[in-house]
Amino acid sequence: MRKETSFLAVGLVAGALLTAVAFIAIQRSQATSGGGGADARTVLKLGHALDQSHPVHAGMEFMAERLAAISGGSMEIQIFPNGQLGSEPETVEQLQRGALAMVKTSAAAMEGFVPEMAVFGLPYLFRDNDHYWNVLNGAIGKELLAAGAPVGIHGLCYYDSGSRSFYTIDGPVLEPGAVKGEKIRTLQSRMAMDLISTLDGAPTPIPWGELYTALQQRMVDGAENNPPSFLSSRHYEVAKHYSLDEHTRIPDMVIFSQTIWDRLSAQQQAWVEQAAEESVVFQRQLWEEKTAEALTQVEAAGVTVYRPDKGPFVAATAPLYTQFTGTPIGRLAERIREVK
């Protein structure tokens, strides 16, 4: 009995020591990846789903380079592309828990966390490029970046993600009726799905990393996205019709874990904000260049690019606005349209 008691006591002591060691290791890991004191090197992990050739990825690389330079090497952003850390919703959830410092996500994927983000899914919301950036850089854009704070999300900046247009396998979408009955892959967003339903299509949310196979196996008849994404994903190898109806313009966002952000010093926060702001300027210019290049390259690869009349699409999707009349989303859309 005494031997059994002795073994039990030794086991408890050993277990307690192992637990203490593990706790110390976790604390050190959190201090490194989440943002320890200004004297320590702070490593911030950033997850996203895009390919390394994508201009949005290049924007994040620029931000990482600038942060390292501005902070004198005391801060580092480690980027994990291609969905290595999970899908957009999964990485946002990790960020909320403080398990991940930063995430690049589409504003559409944020709807489940910040309902106001659904406004970006309304079709033909922005008059032109200047209107779009005046909204994002103005009071409304700042409000939306801050809206995630109650759910543990600190909005850092917006990246250009262009306009979303249909690409299809069997034939082009030259008028709204062409979407009827078609299975169209959408973002995992209620608004994105409602838009396709409004056109009598069958919205099919599929993770970005699984879409090539879904197109190849005819699980869907088409999808919708911007030119650089159409190119970098190689979806043009399967879908040979690209119709530039440009129905929505949904920005990408870089978001930060509020838990980890609050652990950074004021100086570190300022460095991160400066690096983000500089990367936005770089990424916007690069996006414009890469969009033109992407259209040239997919045409050279055998894709037919169409530029349909947008008027019928505007009229066909107008009911989406009607259903939000008098709601917070509807009022936000009205404010956006009033921006000069």
Number of C-alpha atoms within 10 A of each C-alpha: 6 7 8 9 10 11 12 12 12 12 12 12 12 12 12 12 12 12 12 12 12 12 12 12 12 12 13 13 14 19 19 19 22 25 24 20 13 15 7 12 18 23 20 22 20 23 28 26 22 22 18 15 13 16 27 27 21 18 23 25 17 19 25 23 16 22 25 18 15 17 19 11 13 16 23 23 22 16 20 19 17 17 18 13 18 18 19 22 19 12 25 29 20 19 26 24 17 21 18 24 28 32 29 27 24 24 23 25 22 20 20 14 18 20 15 21 23 21 23 23 24 24 22 19 21 19 10 10 10 10 16 22 15 15 19 19 12 12 11 16 19 16 13 17 21 15 19 23 17 11 14 21 28 24 23 20 22 28 26 23 25 22 18 22 20 25 31 25 20 12 16 22 22 20 16 21 15 14 23 15 15 20 21 27 27 25 21 22 18 17 21 23 20 19 23 23 18 18 19 17 20 21 25 21 19 17 17 19 16 9 20 18 13 17 21 15 11 13 15 23 23 30 27 24 24 23 28 26 23 24 22 16 18 13 22 25 17 19 25 22 22 31 22 24 25 20 22 22 24 27 21 19 23 22 22 27 29 22 21 26 21 13 16 19 14 11 11 21 14 14 19 23 16 15 22 24 15 15 25 20 13 18 23 18 12 16 22 15 13 16 20 12 14 18 20 15 16 22 15 10 13 13 19 18 17 16 12 16 12 17 11 14 20 16 10 16 21 15 12 18 16 10 11 16 13 10 10 13 20 19 14 17 21 14 12 21 15 10 14 10
